[in-house]
Amino acid sequence: MVVISFKYIAPVYNFLVKALGIHYPERVIRLLVLRGENRSCEILDIGGGTGLLAERIISKNPGPCLHFTVLDPSCEMLKRVPKMENIKTVQGRGEDLPFDNNTFDRVTVIETLHHSDDPSALFREAFRVLKPRGVMVVQEPDQEKFLVKIIIGLERIFLRSIKRVDEDLIKKWGKEAGFIGRLTLRRSQQIFWKGKKRAGE
Ligand SMILES: C[S@@+](CC[C@H](N)C(=O)[O-])C[C@H]1O[C@@H](n2cnc3c(N)ncnc32)[C@H](O)[C@@H]1O
C-alpha cells in the first residue's frame, strides 16, 4: 500500500522535492488558489503530504482569513506539517473524504492524483465537499515528458499502484464529477487543471 512507502519517504520528502525542482509556480498559487481573497477561505489540500503548499500560501498571506486542511493517508507525512494555527491535519483518503457536503472554498490536489487508487472517485468527493462556486485545482506531472517518465518509472518500482494520468483523463474525471473545468496552463514538466462547481449544485 502507498502509505507504507510514504512512511519511508517522509523524512526526506521535502529535500527530494527541492532536489528534483518540483515546485508550485507563483502564478498558479495567485491565480488559481487565492485570487485576491480577503474574506475567510477554507482550503482542503488532498494528499497534502508534509504541508509544503499550505505553509507556502499561509506564509505569503498571513492573517486569520485562510484555513488549510491538509489531508493525507500517511501519518508520517502529516507529522511533518508545520504546526501553525490555521493549518489542520486530517488522516484520510481522497476517495473517501471525512467532511460534510459544501464545506470548502478551494480543493487542491498537487502531485497526488497518480498515487490515488481511484482518481475518478477522488474528483467526485472533491466536488461533493466544495461549496457552490468553489474551485478545484489539480497539478500533475506531465507523464509525456522524459524526466517525468524516469521519475514515474522509479515510483512504479518503489511505490505500488501508480496510475496513468494525462490531460484527457483529468478533463474526463472532472467533467464526470460535475465540474466546469479547463486546463489552465502547461509548464515544462507539469499539467494544471482548474474546475469550478456551479452555483446551486
Ligand atoms: C508526491 S506526494 C505530494 C504531496 C504534496 N501534495 C506536495 O505537493 O508536496 C503524494 C501524496 O499523496 C498521498 N496519497 C497517496 N494516496 C492517496 C490517496 N488515496 N488520497 C490522498 N492522498 C494520497 C501520499 O501519502 C503523499 O503524501
The ligand as an SDF file (V2000), in Angstrom:
LIG
                    3D

 27 29  0  0  0  0  0  0  0  0999 V2000
    4.0620   13.1580   -4.1890 C   0  0  0  0  0  0  0  0  0  0  0  0
    3.2660   13.3710   -2.6440 S   0  0  0  0  0  0  0  0  0  0  0  0
    2.5920   15.0280   -2.8400 C   0  0  0  0  0  0  0  0  0  0  0  0
    2.4770   15.7370   -1.5200 C   0  0  0  0  0  0  0  0  0  0  0  0
    2.0680   17.2100   -1.6210 C   0  0  0  0  0  0  0  0  0  0  0  0
    0.8150   17.3610   -2.3290 N   0  0  0  0  0  0  0  0  0  0  0  0
    3.1370   18.0400   -2.2650 C   0  0  0  0  0  0  0  0  0  0  0  0
    2.9160   18.5390   -3.3630 O   0  0  0  0  0  0  0  0  0  0  0  0
    4.2080   18.1820   -1.6620 O   0  0  0  0  0  0  0  0  0  0  0  0
    1.8090   12.3870   -2.8410 C   0  0  0  0  0  0  0  0  0  0  0  0
    0.9720   12.3160   -1.5800 C   0  0  0  0  0  0  0  0  0  0  0  0
   -0.2420   11.6430   -1.8880 O   0  0  0  0  0  0  0  0  0  0  0  0
   -0.6060   10.9040   -0.7610 C   0  0  0  0  0  0  0  0  0  0  0  0
   -1.6060    9.8940   -1.1670 N   0  0  0  0  0  0  0  0  0  0  0  0
   -1.4010    8.6240   -1.6110 C   0  0  0  0  0  0  0  0  0  0  0  0
   -2.5850    8.0250   -1.8440 N   0  0  0  0  0  0  0  0  0  0  0  0
   -3.5550    8.9350   -1.5520 C   0  0  0  0  0  0  0  0  0  0  0  0
   -4.9720    8.9070   -1.5680 C   0  0  0  0  0  0  0  0  0  0  0  0
   -5.6420    7.8090   -1.9580 N   0  0  0  0  0  0  0  0  0  0  0  0
   -5.6510   10.0110   -1.1840 N   0  0  0  0  0  0  0  0  0  0  0  0
   -4.9910   11.1280   -0.7900 C   0  0  0  0  0  0  0  0  0  0  0  0
   -3.6410   11.2130   -0.7470 N   0  0  0  0  0  0  0  0  0  0  0  0
   -2.9360   10.1380   -1.1300 C   0  0  0  0  0  0  0  0  0  0  0  0
    0.7050   10.3260   -0.2560 C   0  0  0  0  0  0  0  0  0  0  0  0
    0.6310    9.8620    1.0810 O   0  0  0  0  0  0  0  0  0  0  0  0
    1.6320   11.5290   -0.4440 C   0  0  0  0  0  0  0  0  0  0  0  0
    1.7060   12.3290    0.7120 O   0  0  0  0  0  0  0  0  0  0  0  0
  1  2  1  0
  2  3  1  0
  2 10  1  0
  3  4  1  0
  4  5  1  0
  5  6  1  0
  5  7  1  0
  7  8  2  0
  7  9  1  0
 10 11  1  0
 11 12  1  0
 11 26  1  0
 12 13  1  0
 13 14  1  0
 13 24  1  0
 14 15  1  0
 14 23  1  0
 15 16  2  0
 16 17  1  0
 17 18  1  0
 17 23  2  0
 18 19  1  0
 18 20  2  0
 20 21  1  0
 21 22  2  0
 22 23  1  0
 24 25  1  0
 24 26  1  0
 26 27  1  0
M  CHG  2   2   1   9  -1
M  END
$$$$
